[in-house]
Amino acid sequence: MRVVLQRTKESSVSVNGEIIGQINVGLTLLVGITHDDTIDDIEYVADKIVNLRIFEDDDGKMNHSLKDVNGQILSISQFTLYGDCKKGRRPNFMNAAKPDVAKQLYDQFNEELRNKGMDVQTGEFGAMMDVSLVNDGPVTLIVESK
């Protein structure tokens, strides 16, 4: 499992011009699922994301977690995170899980975040989406389960 997370002041996702998910302060997640991901990967990544201390305290130090700042999550499925660009000019997406498996794990991941007390908004799995965000910092990190 691979997640690109961005600390955001606000973000939203639209499908066909209609906003379907929107948050204020929190994290925008681009979530990639690969073939051998399991519930253990989901639990590890969700715990890591919720507890990463990447929000600033009163002294401007990154000492607060998403939980500490009562932040929200905008979670977007992103199979292209497993694109392999080593050969040729067109990425190979063979490392991305098949859509039926990926959707189930993506839904479980979002539910795990909710079970940890997070307010989670999502995009629409498999849809063409427009994602807008104001990156705070900018702070962008990659969390992987492997």
C-alpha positions in Angstrom: 0.0 0.0 0.0 1.3 3.4 -0.9 -0.2 6.7 0.2 1.0 10.2 -0.8 -0.3 12.6 1.9 -0.4 16.3 1.7 -1.1 18.6 4.7 -3.8 20.9 3.5 -5.7 24.0 4.5 -8.6 22.9 2.4 -9.3 20.4 -0.4 -12.1 19.1 -2.5 -12.8 16.5 -5.1 -15.3 16.8 -8.0 -16.8 14.4 -10.5 -18.5 15.9 -13.6 -18.2 19.4 -12.1 -20.0 18.4 -8.8 -18.1 18.5 -5.5 -18.5 15.1 -3.9 -16.0 15.5 -1.0 -14.6 18.5 0.7 -12.5 19.2 3.9 -10.9 22.1 5.7 -7.7 21.6 7.7 -6.3 18.1 7.4 -4.8 15.6 5.0 -5.4 14.9 1.4 -4.5 11.3 0.7 -3.8 9.7 -2.7 -4.2 6.0 -2.0 -2.6 3.2 -4.1 -3.3 -0.5 -3.6 -1.1 -3.3 -4.9 -1.7 -7.0 -5.3 -0.4 -8.3 -2.0 -1.9 -5.7 0.3 -3.9 -7.1 3.2 -5.8 -5.8 6.3 -2.4 -5.6 8.1 -1.2 -3.1 5.5 -4.4 -1.1 5.9 -4.1 -1.0 9.7 -0.4 -0.1 9.6 -0.9 2.8 7.1 -4.0 4.1 8.8 -2.4 4.2 12.2 0.7 5.9 10.8 -1.3 8.6 9.0 -3.5 9.4 12.0 -0.6 9.7 14.4 2.1 11.3 12.3 3.2 14.5 14.0 3.2 16.8 11.0 1.1 19.7 12.3 2.7 22.7 13.9 2.5 23.5 17.6 2.5 27.1 19.0 6.3 27.2 18.5 6.0 26.3 14.8 7.4 22.8 15.4 5.8 19.7 13.8 4.6 18.2 17.1 0.8 17.6 16.5 -0.9 14.8 14.8 -4.1 14.9 12.7 -6.0 13.7 15.8 -4.4 16.5 17.9 -5.7 19.2 15.5 -9.1 17.6 14.9 -8.2 17.5 11.2 -10.2 15.9 8.4 -9.2 13.5 5.7 -9.9 13.6 1.9 -9.1 10.2 0.6 -8.7 9.7 -3.2 -8.1 6.3 -4.8 -5.0 6.5 -7.1 -3.9 3.4 -9.0 -1.3 5.4 -10.9 0.9 5.4 -7.7 1.9 1.9 -8.8 2.8 3.0 -12.3 6.2 1.7 -13.5 7.9 4.2 -15.8 11.2 2.3 -16.2 10.7 1.1 -19.7 9.3 2.8 -22.7 7.2 6.0 -22.7 3.9 4.7 -21.3 3.6 3.6 -17.7 2.9 0.0 -16.9 0.3 -0.4 -14.2 0.7 -4.1 -13.6 1.7 -3.5 -10.0 -1.7 -1.9 -9.2 -4.3 -4.2 -7.8 -7.3 -5.1 -10.0 -10.2 -2.8 -9.5 -12.5 -5.2 -7.6 -9.8 -6.0 -5.1 -8.5 -2.4 -4.9 -12.0 -1.0 -4.2 -12.6 -3.4 -1.4 -9.3 -2.6 0.3 -9.7 1.1 -0.3 -13.2 1.0 1.3 -11.7 -0.9 4.3 -8.9 1.6 4.6 -11.4 4.5 4.8 -13.4 2.6 7.3 -10.3 2.0 9.4 -9.6 5.7 9.4 -13.2 6.4 10.5 -12.9 3.7 13.3 -9.9 5.8 14.5 -12.2 8.7 14.9 -11.4 10.6 11.7 -13.9 12.5 9.6 -13.2 11.0 6.1 -14.5 12.3 2.8 -13.8 10.4 -0.4 -13.7 10.7 -4.1 -15.5 8.2 -6.3 -13.5 5.0 -6.9 -12.7 4.5 -10.6 -14.1 7.9 -11.7 -12.3 10.7 -13.5 -11.9 13.2 -10.6 -10.7 16.8 -10.3 -8.9 17.3 -7.0 -8.2 20.9 -5.7 -6.2 21.7 -2.6 -4.2 24.3 -0.8 -1.1 22.5 0.3 -0.1 23.8 3.8 3.7 24.2 4.2 4.0 22.6 1.7 4.1 19.3 3.6 4.0 16.2 1.3 5.0 12.7 2.5 4.8 9.1 1.2 3.7 6.3 3.6 4.2 2.8 2.5 3.4 -0.5 4.2 6.2 -2.5 2.6 
